[in-house]
Every structure is written in structure tokens, then in C-alpha cells.
Amino acid sequence: MSKTPRITIEVPDADSPQEVFVYVNPEGINQLISDLKKLSEDHDHFHLFSEDWGGYDLSTEKYDPKATTAKHLKVMFRPDEWDKKHFPHVMPKDTP
């Protein structure tokens, strides 16, 4: 069993990028959970990069040879209070 986190993000059809597939091994799940748990108002985002973009987090080994793999993923923490103030258009219409 691999001890190295493996996270692969694929867009199966570059001409129709409405779908994104995320493939993870158990260690990749642990890495994502750890990174997500660290998000807060003081640490409001994290990045994952492929090796060719200077990182080691994202694999570019494709599951589907026709797919495109992501080389950068940025995950951002956005509390409702922030979005109400700065991006109200993303809030559900029934949010006070």
C-alpha cells in the first residue's frame, strides 16, 4: 500500500468543463481533511500544486487518457459573514 498522498483532479472533457473528477488514495484523503481542518479566518486558503508547477500535491497521471489534469487547486474559506459583505450575490436568497 502506498504511503504517499495521491490526489488527481481531472476535467474529463476540456470542451465541456462542467464536470470535475477528484481521485484520491487513503493518504490523499487524510491530506485533504488535514488541510481543510486548518482553514479559518486567519488561514483562509491553501493551494495544491502539481510537480511541474513547483509542488508535490497533485498528480498529473491521468485515469482517463483523454482528460485534462489540474495543476493547481486553491481552496478558500468563506464564512457567510464575509460573503454577505463582499459577495452577496453568492448567498442563498433566503439568507437573512
C-alpha positions as CSV (number, residue, x, y, z in Angstrom):
1,M,0.0,0.0,0.0
2,S,1.2,3.5,-0.9
3,K,2.1,5.9,1.9
4,T,2.3,8.9,-0.4
5,P,-0.8,11.0,-0.8
6,R,-2.2,10.9,-4.3
7,I,-4.7,13.4,-5.4
8,T,-5.7,13.7,-9.1
9,I,-8.1,16.2,-10.4
10,E,-9.4,15.7,-13.9
11,V,-11.7,17.6,-16.3
12,P,-12.9,14.7,-18.5
13,D,-13.8,16.9,-21.4
14,A,-11.9,20.1,-22.0
15,D,-14.5,21.3,-24.4
16,S,-17.2,20.9,-21.8
17,P,-15.7,21.6,-18.3
18,Q,-18.8,21.3,-16.3
19,E,-17.6,18.1,-14.6
20,V,-14.6,17.7,-12.4
21,F,-13.5,14.3,-11.0
22,V,-11.3,14.0,-7.9
23,Y,-9.4,10.8,-7.4
24,V,-7.7,10.2,-4.0
25,N,-6.0,7.3,-2.2
26,P,-6.3,7.0,1.6
27,E,-3.3,9.2,2.2
28,G,-4.7,11.8,-0.2
29,I,-8.0,11.8,1.8
30,N,-6.0,12.3,5.0
31,Q,-4.1,15.2,3.4
32,L,-7.3,16.9,2.2
33,I,-9.0,16.5,5.6
34,S,-6.0,17.9,7.4
35,D,-5.7,20.9,5.0
36,L,-9.5,21.6,5.3
37,K,-9.4,21.4,9.1
38,K,-6.7,24.1,9.1
39,L,-8.9,26.6,7.3
40,S,-10.0,29.6,9.4
41,E,-10.4,33.3,9.3
42,D,-6.7,33.6,10.0
43,H,-5.7,30.9,7.5
44,D,-8.3,31.4,4.8
45,H,-6.9,29.3,1.9
46,F,-4.5,26.7,0.8
47,H,-3.0,25.6,-2.5
48,L,-2.2,22.2,-4.0
49,F,0.2,22.2,-7.0
50,S,1.4,19.5,-9.4
51,E,5.2,18.8,-9.6
52,D,5.5,20.7,-12.9
53,W,4.0,23.8,-11.1
54,G,6.5,23.6,-8.2
55,G,4.5,21.4,-5.9
56,Y,4.1,17.8,-5.0
57,D,0.4,17.6,-4.0
58,L,-1.4,16.9,-7.3
59,S,-0.7,14.0,-9.5
60,T,-0.8,14.5,-13.3
61,E,-1.0,10.8,-14.0
62,K,-4.4,10.6,-15.8
63,Y,-7.0,8.0,-15.1
64,D,-8.7,8.9,-18.4
65,P,-6.1,9.5,-21.2
66,K,-8.5,12.0,-22.9
67,A,-8.9,14.1,-19.7
68,T,-7.0,17.2,-18.6
69,T,-5.5,17.2,-15.2
70,A,-5.4,20.2,-12.9
71,K,-2.0,21.6,-12.0
72,H,-3.3,24.0,-9.3
73,L,-6.1,23.8,-6.8
74,K,-6.9,26.7,-4.5
75,V,-9.4,26.1,-1.7
76,M,-10.8,29.2,0.1
77,F,-12.6,29.5,3.4
78,R,-15.5,31.8,3.1
79,P,-17.8,32.4,6.2
80,D,-21.3,33.6,5.5
81,E,-20.5,37.0,7.1
82,W,-17.7,37.6,4.6
83,D,-19.8,36.6,1.7
84,K,-22.7,38.7,2.8
85,K,-20.5,41.7,2.9
86,H,-18.2,41.1,-0.1
87,F,-20.0,38.7,-2.4
88,P,-23.7,38.9,-1.5
89,H,-24.7,37.5,-4.9
90,V,-23.4,34.0,-3.9
91,M,-25.7,33.9,-0.8
92,P,-29.0,32.0,-1.0
93,K,-31.9,34.3,-1.4
94,D,-33.5,33.3,1.9
95,T,-30.3,34.1,4.0
96,P,-31.0,37.0,6.4
